[in-house]
Amino acid sequence: MRRVIVLSMGLVMMTVYAKQTTTGKLRSPEHGVLCDQYICADSGGISVRLTARYIGERQAKNLEILGRADLMAFTFDGGVFCDTREKLCRDDKYFGTDGKRSGKINSHFTEILFGK
């Protein structure tokens, strides 16, 4: 009986750990900011200034090279997609057959980035 309980607890812990590593790629170093290992963004979109502060000048310079690219809709490492026009983050960036975004709204990251 004891082995079954220990095994069950181990499986639960593995499930929790797997969930954390999936969403653990994103961090919020300050209120209203999300970062992965490449970019930082706030409610206005990808931010060169915030990327320099929290990730480093090298990554910030890589963003400056993008020039006039659309920095208002972006996908973080791990697949979370955020759109500052919609003020939503979703679990992915894909579209449905109706032409609308089909990704499930990620309320956790939407709350962090947009305060909704």
Secondary structure, 3 states (H helix, E strand, C coil): CHHHHHHHHHHHHHHHHHHHHHHCCCECCCCCCEECCCCEEECCEECHHHHHHHCCHHHHHHHHHCCCCCCCEEECCCCCEEECCCCEEECCCCECCCCCECCCECHHHHHHHHCC
